[in-house]
Amino acid sequence: MPSRTIRHFEYDSDARTLTVTFVTGRRYRYYKVEPEVAAAWRIATSKGRFFNLRIRDRYRFEELAA
């Protein structure tokens, strides 16, 4: 998953949470993310573009401690 902005992400299908680690080291957890969105992101060719269009500002989130 090469990306200039996203280092890593994990989806918990039971909790429907998406945890995203950015290359800056900051980590965020997004809530009530549909499995279809997580699956589409996994195969997206541009992780950053997909994140900005389909995840950012669309789900409740919190920043996690480092």
Backbone as a printed PyTorch tensor [residue, N CA C, xyz], in Angstrom:
tensor([[[  0.8270,  -1.1730,   0.0000],
         [  0.0000,   0.0000,   0.0000],
         [  0.8810,   1.2490,   0.0000]],

        [[  1.5430,   1.5630,  -1.0700],
         [  2.3500,   2.7750,  -1.0910],
         [  1.4700,   4.0250,  -1.1010]],

        [[  1.7820,   4.9500,  -0.2270],
         [  1.0530,   6.2120,  -0.1480],
         [  1.9820,   7.2670,   0.4340]],

        [[  1.8130,   8.4840,  -0.0020],
         [  2.6180,   9.5720,   0.5350],
         [  2.0580,  10.1030,   1.8470]],

        [[  0.8140,   9.7740,   2.1640],
         [  0.1940,  10.3120,   3.3750],
         [ -0.2300,   9.2430,   4.3800]],

        [[ -0.6090,   8.0640,   3.8990],
         [ -1.1110,   6.9970,   4.7610],
         [ -0.0150,   5.9580,   4.9600]],

        [[  0.3690,   5.7230,   6.1990],
         [  1.3740,   4.6930,   6.4750],
         [  0.7180,   3.3230,   6.5940]],

        [[ -0.4230,   3.2770,   7.3140],
         [ -1.0390,   1.9900,   7.6120],
         [ -2.4930,   2.2180,   8.0120]],

        [[ -3.3300,   1.2220,   7.7550],
         [ -4.6880,   1.2840,   8.2790],
         [ -5.1710,  -0.1130,   8.6010]],

        [[ -6.0630,  -0.1840,   9.5830],
         [ -6.6590,  -1.4550,  10.0040],
         [ -8.1530,  -1.2540,  10.1630]],

        [[ -8.9050,  -2.2360,   9.7170],
         [-10.3540,  -2.1850,   9.8570],
         [-10.8090,  -3.3060,  10.7710]],

        [[-11.6140,  -2.9630,  11.7750],
         [-12.2090,  -3.9420,  12.6810],
         [-13.6660,  -4.0830,  12.2760]],

        [[-13.9780,  -5.1760,  11.5930],
         [-15.3300,  -5.3550,  11.0620],
         [-16.3780,  -5.5450,  12.1560]],

        [[-15.9940,  -6.1360,  13.2820],
         [-16.9490,  -6.3060,  14.3800],
         [-17.3450,  -4.9630,  14.9890]],

        [[-16.3620,  -4.1050,  15.2140],
         [-16.6230,  -2.7920,  15.8150],
         [-16.9360,  -1.7250,  14.7660]],

        [[-16.6850,  -2.0480,  13.4910],
         [-16.8490,  -1.1020,  12.3800],
         [-16.0210,   0.1570,  12.6050]],

        [[-14.7770,  -0.0580,  13.0350],
         [-13.8560,   1.0570,  13.2290],
         [-12.6740,   0.9260,  12.2810]],

        [[-12.1970,   2.0520,  11.8680],
         [-11.0600,   2.1310,  10.9660],
         [ -9.9760,   2.9380,  11.6750]],

        [[ -8.8200,   2.3340,  11.8790],
         [ -7.7060,   3.0220,  12.5160],
         [ -6.6780,   3.3400,  11.4430]],

        [[ -6.3380,   4.6180,  11.3460],
         [ -5.4500,   5.0960,  10.2880],
         [ -4.2050,   5.7100,  10.9140]],

        [[ -3.0420,   5.2800,  10.4360],
         [ -1.7730,   5.8720,  10.8430],
         [ -1.2150,   6.6260,   9.6410]],

        [[ -0.9520,   7.9030,   9.8420],
         [ -0.4090,   8.7300,   8.7750],
         [  1.1130,   8.7080,   8.8240]],

        [[  1.7600,   9.1070,   7.7610],
         [  3.2230,   9.0980,   7.7220],
         [  3.8150,  10.0330,   8.7680]],

        [[  3.0470,  10.9720,   9.2440],
         [  3.4940,  11.8890,  10.2990],
         [  3.5620,  11.1880,  11.6490]],

        [[  2.9620,   9.9910,  11.7370],
         [  2.9040,   9.2580,  12.9940],
         [  1.5970,   9.4630,  13.7410]],

        [[  0.7800,  10.4070,  13.3220],
         [ -0.5020,  10.6380,  13.9860],
         [ -1.4620,   9.5140,  13.6340]],

        [[ -2.2560,   9.1060,  14.6540],
         [ -3.1970,   7.9950,  14.4850],
         [ -4.6010,   8.4630,  14.8250]],

        [[ -5.5500,   8.0110,  14.0200],
         [ -6.9450,   8.3700,  14.2150],
         [ -7.8080,   7.1240,  14.1140]],

        [[ -8.8940,   7.1150,  14.8600],
         [ -9.8690,   6.0390,  14.7650],
         [-11.1870,   6.6410,  14.2780]],

        [[-11.7280,   6.0400,  13.2270],
         [-12.9920,   6.4730,  12.6210],
         [-14.0640,   5.4480,  12.9650]],

        [[-15.2460,   5.9310,  13.3180],
         [-16.3120,   5.0780,  13.8240],
         [-17.4480,   4.9100,  12.8210]],

        [[-18.0920,   3.7320,  12.9040],
         [-19.2560,   3.3720,  12.0870],
         [-18.9420,   3.4020,  10.5900]],

        [[-17.7500,   2.9310,  10.2480],
         [-17.3360,   2.8470,   8.8410],
         [-17.8900,   1.5460,   8.2670]],

        [[-18.6190,   1.6650,   7.1820],
         [-19.2200,   0.4960,   6.5540],
         [-18.1440,  -0.4220,   5.9790]],

        [[-18.3790,  -1.7320,   6.0640],
         [-17.3980,  -2.6870,   5.5190],
         [-17.1070,  -2.4620,   4.0400]],

        [[-18.1000,  -2.0230,   3.3010],
         [-17.9070,  -1.7800,   1.8640],
         [-16.9040,  -0.6560,   1.6160]],

        [[-16.9440,   0.3560,   2.4760],
         [-16.0030,   1.4760,   2.3420],
         [-14.5860,   0.9980,   2.6410]],

        [[-14.4250,   0.2310,   3.7080],
         [-13.1010,  -0.2890,   4.0530],
         [-12.5630,  -1.1980,   2.9500]],

        [[-13.4120,  -2.0290,   2.3910],
         [-12.9880,  -2.9370,   1.3160],
         [-12.5900,  -2.1530,   0.0660]],

        [[-13.3470,  -1.1220,  -0.2490],
         [-13.0270,  -0.3030,  -1.4220],
         [-11.7140,   0.4450,  -1.2170]],

        [[-11.4710,   0.9000,   0.0090],
         [-10.2160,   1.6030,   0.2810],
         [ -9.0340,   0.6620,   0.1410]],

        [[ -9.2110,  -0.5680,   0.5760],
         [ -8.1330,  -1.5480,   0.5150],
         [ -7.6320,  -1.7470,  -0.9250]],

        [[ -8.5250,  -1.6650,  -1.9030],
         [ -8.1310,  -1.8910,  -3.3000],
         [ -7.9480,  -0.5980,  -4.1000]],

        [[ -8.1880,   0.5530,  -3.4720],
         [ -8.0520,   1.8320,  -4.1790],
         [ -6.6010,   2.0470,  -4.6060]],

        [[ -6.4200,   2.5880,  -5.7960],
         [ -5.0600,   2.8460,  -6.2820],
         [ -4.4350,   4.0580,  -5.6020]],

        [[ -5.2520,   5.0220,  -5.2020],
         [ -4.7510,   6.1900,  -4.4750],
         [ -5.4000,   6.2220,  -3.1020]],

        [[ -4.6530,   5.7770,  -2.0980],
         [ -5.1880,   5.7300,  -0.7260],
         [ -5.5200,   7.1250,  -0.2120]],

        [[ -4.6420,   8.0950,  -0.4750],
         [ -4.8730,   9.4580,  -0.0110],
         [ -6.1030,  10.0840,  -0.6290]],

        [[ -6.2790,   9.9230,  -1.9160],
         [ -7.4490,  10.4830,  -2.6020],
         [ -8.7310,   9.8250,  -2.0990]],

        [[ -8.7110,   8.5090,  -1.9720],
         [ -9.8880,   7.7970,  -1.4680],
         [-10.2280,   8.2810,  -0.0630]],

        [[ -9.2150,   8.3900,   0.7970],
         [ -9.4310,   8.8540,   2.1590],
         [-10.0920,  10.2330,   2.1660]],

        [[ -9.5590,  11.1420,   1.3820],
         [-10.1010,  12.4990,   1.3500],
         [-11.5330,  12.5610,   0.8190]],

        [[-11.8550,  11.7370,  -0.1430],
         [-13.1900,  11.7700,  -0.7580],
         [-14.2360,  10.9580,  -0.0080]],

        [[-13.8460,   9.8370,   0.5860],
         [-14.8370,   8.9030,   1.1240],
         [-14.8090,   8.7160,   2.6400]],

        [[-13.7510,   9.1980,   3.3110],
         [-13.6410,   8.9490,   4.7520],
         [-13.5160,  10.2490,   5.5440]],

        [[-12.5520,  11.0570,   5.2070],
         [-12.3140,  12.3080,   5.9310],
         [-13.5770,  13.1730,   5.9490]],

        [[-13.8910,  13.7100,   7.0760],
         [-15.0520,  14.5890,   7.2780],
         [-16.3960,  13.8990,   7.0810]],

        [[-16.4150,  12.5720,   6.9840],
         [-17.6750,  11.8490,   6.8240],
         [-18.0020,  10.9600,   8.0160]],

        [[-17.0070,  10.6950,   8.8460],
         [-17.2000,   9.8020,   9.9920],
         [-16.7050,  10.4860,  11.2630]],

        [[-17.3480,  10.1660,  12.3600],
         [-16.8830,  10.6440,  13.6560],
         [-15.5310,   9.9900,  13.9150]],

        [[-14.6140,  10.7410,  14.5180],
         [-13.2660,  10.2160,  14.7320],
         [-12.6810,  10.7840,  16.0070]],

        [[-11.5880,  10.1620,  16.4260],
         [-10.7940,  10.6900,  17.5220],
         [ -9.3340,  10.4370,  17.2160]],

        [[ -8.4860,  11.3430,  17.7040],
         [ -7.0460,  11.1250,  17.5670],
         [ -6.5970,  10.2440,  18.7200]],

        [[ -5.7790,   9.2630,  18.4070],
         [ -5.2820,   8.3190,  19.4030],
         [ -3.9050,   8.7760,  19.9020]],

        [[ -3.6170,   8.4400,  21.1320],
         [ -2.3060,   8.7720,  21.7050],
         [ -1.2120,   8.0240,  20.9540]],

        [[ -0.0700,   8.6480,  20.8650],
         [  1.0560,   8.0490,  20.1310],
         [  1.6250,   6.8540,  20.7830]]])
